[in-house]
Amino acid sequence: MEEIIYRYDGTLEGFLSCVFDSYANKESPCGFQDETRLEESLFPARWVETNIPHAERVLAGLQKIDPYAQELVAKGFLTCAPDKEMLLYRFIRAIYAEGKKLLRRLSDGALLPLTKAVRHLEGEVHLLKGFTRFSDFDGMLAGEICPKNRVLPLLRVHFCDRMYNEAFLLYDRTHREALIHRPGQWAILPLENFKMAAPSAAEAQYRRLWKRFYDTIEIKERHNPRCRRTQMPMRYWSSMTEFQGEDYFTAGDVQTLPPHPIPPLPQGKNRTR
């Protein structure tokens, strides 16, 4: 099979279209590049157009083998694993060749790296369900997170179910995208330039109350920084109210969120890239 680099649009459907093309053209991709990280290479490169029917055929094949295989691929694409496309491609080729029995060989080289990456993703999603902080801006809730993995598609179900009557925005600083929700509508949209507005006087007071509560419930005699860093890793502190500096608790003149795109959406329609 000819070795080649596939270039695609960065979506799951685009990647699965690459997988379909590799079988159809009897090619063996030695790498994948999405449109945000195109690089020169000694290998020939080809752009693969996203083809939804082709992508659905790949997913249907995985579903037929085992629904868990399809879940691994869908979640694996959201991970921050280096060369995640190659991890996914090797897994797909292996499970197509060997079938369901591959999933029982947990240490297999085609399965183990992918399951490790997915466990890291799921662990981060679990932590962010508790570590995410929202502020009120004139009736709309807004929060920010800095995850390593692309967690918004998995956090969506949790927050949209818990706050189904609320309008809220959850911004992912790392991947520059936002989960936007209004009652009956939601979307995950790219949002390149977003800066949280200063809080109103009331919101600033609520932030202070939360920080005071956090500081007050600590048992001083049992202060254990190492345990706290274990249970609440420091990389999450930058977006948590209780660890912010004085500026975070100072009311500003602007008391609403800056303009952000919330176009009319079909009810329950996912508009992620």
N, C-alpha and C positions, 0 to 999 in steps of 0.2 A: 504494500500500500504506500502511496506517495505521502511523504511528510510535508505538512503545510501549516501555516498559522491562519487561524480563522479570526476575522474581525467582525464584531457585531455591535448592536446598539445598547448593550448593557442590561437588557431585560431578561427575565427567565425564559420568556417565549423566544427571544433571540438566541439564547444559548441552546435551547432545545432544537431550534432550527438548524444550528450548527451540527448537533449530534445527528439529526436526520440526514443532513448533507454528507456527513462523513461515511455513512453506510451507503447512501445512494451513489456516491462518486468513488467509493472504495479508496478513501483517503484516510490517513492517520495523522490528525492534527498534533503537532508537537507543542502547541501553545494556543492561547486565546487572548485576544485584546479587545476590550470594549472601547467605545468611542472616546472615553475620557483618558485613556492611557495607551495611545498608539505609539509604537516604538519601531525603529528600524531593526531588521533582522537579516541574518544570512539565509534564512529559509524564505521561500515564496509565501506571500500573504494574499488572502482573498477575502473580500467583504461578503458576508452572508446576510441576505435580506431576511427580516423576520417574517415567517410564514406560519400563521396561527394554526391552520390544519395540520401542518407537519409537526408543530410542537405538541398539539393535542394527541397525535398518533404516538409520539414518544411517551407521553404521560399515560395514555391508555395501555400501552405495552407494560409499563411499570405497574400500573394498577392491576393488570391481569396476573402478573407474577405474584405480587403481594402489595396490599395497600401501604404497608410500612415502607416499602421501597420508594413509592411515590412520595411519601411524607419526608423521607430522608433527603431526597433530591430537592424538594420545595424548600425545606428548611436549610439545607446545606448551601443553597444559593444566597441565603441571607447572612451567612457567617462572614467573619473577617479573616478566615483562613487564607494564608498565602497560596496563590495559584488554585483557588477553590474550583475553578472550572476544570482543571486537570484532575483534581480529586473526584469531582462528580463524573467526569467523562470515564475515568478508569472504573469507577463503581458501576456505571450504566453498562459498559461493555462486559464487565465481569458477570453481572446479574443476568444480562441477556444470554450469556453463554452458559452459565451454570444453573440458573434458575433459583428458586426459593432457598435451596440448601445453603447458598452463600450466606444468608442472613443468620445461620446457626454457627458459622465459623467466625466468632467475634474478633479473633486476632488476625484475620485475613488482611493482607496488605491493601486490598481494594476497599475494605469495609472499615477497618479500625480508624484510620485518620479522619474519615468522614463522620463517624459516630462521635469521636472526640470533639470535633468542631461543632457539631449540633448540640452536644451536652453543654459546651461553653455558651452557646447562644441561648439555650433554654435556661441556664443558670442566671445569665444576665437579665433575661426577661423576668424571671422570678424576683430578683432583687429590685428591679425598677418598679415593680408593682407596689412596693413599699417605700422606695426611696424617692419617688417622683413627688414634687411639690408644685401645687397650683396657686396662683394669685388671682384675685378678682379685679377685673378692669371694666367698670361700668356695666356689670351684668354678664361679662364673658370671662371664663376662666382660662388662664394661660400658664404653661409651664415649659421648662427646658430640661433636656437631658444631654449627656455626652457619652453615648455608648460606643463600644468597640464594634459590635455587630449591628446590622440593620434590623432593629427590634420593633419598629413601629407597626409592621403588619401583624405581629403577634401580640403586641400590647393593645391593639385596636379593640379586640373582642372584650378584653377586661375592662377598659375604661368606657367604651361605648355602652356596655351593659350596665355598669355601675352608675354612670352619669347620663342615662338615656334622655333625661329631660333638660340637660344643660347644653349650652353652647360653649365649646372649649377648643383650645388649640394647644397641641403638644409639639414642641419644636426639637428636632434632632440636630444639634450643632455639628456633630461629626459628619453626617451625610447631607446636611443642608436640605432637609425636607421636613414637612409638618403634617401631622394628623389633625385634620380639621373636622369638627363635628357640630352639627345642629340637629335638633330633634328630628329623627327620621332620615337624616342625610349624613354622609361622612365621605371623606376623601383623604388620600395621602398624596400630597403635591410637592414638587420641588419649590424651595423657597430660599433663594441664594442669600439675600441680604435681609436679615431680621434682627432687630434689637428690641429687647423688652423695654417698654415705657417705664418711667418712674411711677411708683405707686401713689395712690391717693392718700390723704391723711388717714382715712379709716383703714385702708389696706396696710399702710405702714405700721399702724398700731397693732393690727392682727399679727403681722410678722414678728413684732417685738414680743407679743404675748406668747407666740409659739416658741420663740427662742428662750424666753424666760421659763416656760414650762419645761423645755428640754434641759435647761441648766439646773432647775430646781429639783427634778426627780432623781438626780444622780445622788448616790450614797457616797459622800466624799471619802469615807474611810475605805471604800472598796474601789477607788479610782484605778482603772486598769487600761492604760492607753493601748497596750498590745491587743487585749481582748476586743476593744472597740474597733481597732483597725481590722481585726479578723472578721468581726460580725458586720462591719460597715466599712468596706474598703475605701481608702482615701480618694481614689479616682472618681468617686461619686459625690464627694463633698462640694465640688465647685458649683453644683446646681441645687444644693440642699439649703433651705432657709437657715437652719440652726448653725451653719458654719460660715455665714457671710459676714463681711465687714460692715462698718457703720453706714456707708453710703447706701447699702441695700435697704436700710430701715428709715431712710430719709424721704419724706414726701416731696414730690416734684410738681411743677406747674402742669405738666401733661399727665392727664389721669385716664387716658384711654390708650388702647393699643395702637401702634402705627398702622397705616393702611396695609391690608394684606388681601391676597386674592382668594375669595370664596365664591366661585361662580355657582350658578344653579346646577345641582347635580341630580341625576336620577336617584330615586330613593334606594339607599343601601348599595350604591355603585362604588366599587373600588377604582380609584383613578391613579393608582401608583404607577411609576415608570415600569 
